[in-house]
Amino acid sequence: MVKAALEKEPKMMREIYCETLTALAAADKRIVALDADLMSSSGMKPFAQAYPDRFVNCGIAEANMVGVAAGLSATGKIPFAHSFACFASRRVCDQVFISAAYARLNVRIVGTDPGVTAAYNGGTHMPLEDMAVLRAVPEITLIEPTDSVQLRALLPQLAESYGVYYIRLMRKNAVSVFGEGSEFTIGRGETLRGGRDVTLVASGILVAEALKAADELSARGIEARVVNLFTWKPVDRALLERCARETGAVVTCENHNVVGGLGSAVCEVLGETAPVPVERVGVQDQFGEVGPEDYLRGRFRLNAVDIAAAAVRVYERKQTL
């Protein structure tokens, strides 16, 4: 259920996250939160005040934090561990692999400020590869909620599920895409708009841009299907194969390096079972930079106009086959 008007939400995603997790914790005493000395940045102070005995500040030591989360899981707790996404992926990869996934424990890791939403935190803190790093960990589930409605809907599923989950979460105000009451299932993509000529597969902040691009394309006579693939792993193979066969061309749209990210995941599926022309909109194997988000979106070509241009290119390639 997509909203007719795409506007910034009044509340930040970190507020929605903390409110929802605090409510879930009221109903389930096994839920605990771990923090890497980023309580203010992650917005978890209300949780810490509500449940001081279920909130652990592990200090600026994310690798240790994941180990603590794994240990808490082994005692029956449901840990949610938070840090900036660069530290919650690159820095802790071995702990995620060995202590959590290999041990088949029950751990949720939340990485904030994905991609260009890190903005002024700069290139060192700009995670354009977090999903690629963790995608190689066996049996892990990778999720990127699009807006607050989707985040609220997914958190109870995450609390009730078992396994190792990484949630790529922007802290600030998302663009509202979904109407209240929308339902989502982890592991399944959502078709947001129909179209016969090309499929735009998007995630995170690029979902709204893909919808805008579809409007631009329609005005030019190209009808684009838009899919929100918020679960990067396990990827929804059946949906991708059907979209590829029905539209004959695909554009992937991600706030991430195209190497190892959403585009790679989609190409792996289509290359095996439904090969069609593909264009990948995302950061083209570059490091991040410091700057306002609007500048960075333009710098790395992550806007609707870039998606529309890629769709035209792939549509023209399809005509030559």
CORWO-V930863 format. One line per field, one symbol per residue. ss: DSSP state (2 for helix, 1 for strand, 0 for the rest). phi: phi as a letter, one per 40 degrees, with the letter a starting at -180 (. if undefined). Layout:
ss = ???
phi = ???
//
This chain:
ss = 011111110000222222222222222000111110002222002222220222111000022222222222220001111111000000002222222222000011111101222222202220100222222000001110000222222222222200011111100000111100000000000111100001111100022222222222222000011111001110002222222222201111111110000222222222222000111111100000000022222220000222222222222222200
phi = .cccbcbcccbcccccccdccccccccbcccbbbbbfbdcccgcddccccbccbbbccgcacccccccccccccchcbcbbbacccccbdcbdccccccbcccfcbbbbbbbgcfcccfccgccbbcbbdccccccccgcbbbbccaccccccccccccccbhbbbbcbcccccccbbcdgcbbbdgbcbccacibcabbbbagccccccccccccccccgbcbcbbcbcccacccccccccccccbgabbcbacacccgccccccccccccbacacbbbciccfbccbcicccccccdbfbbdccccccccccccccccc
//
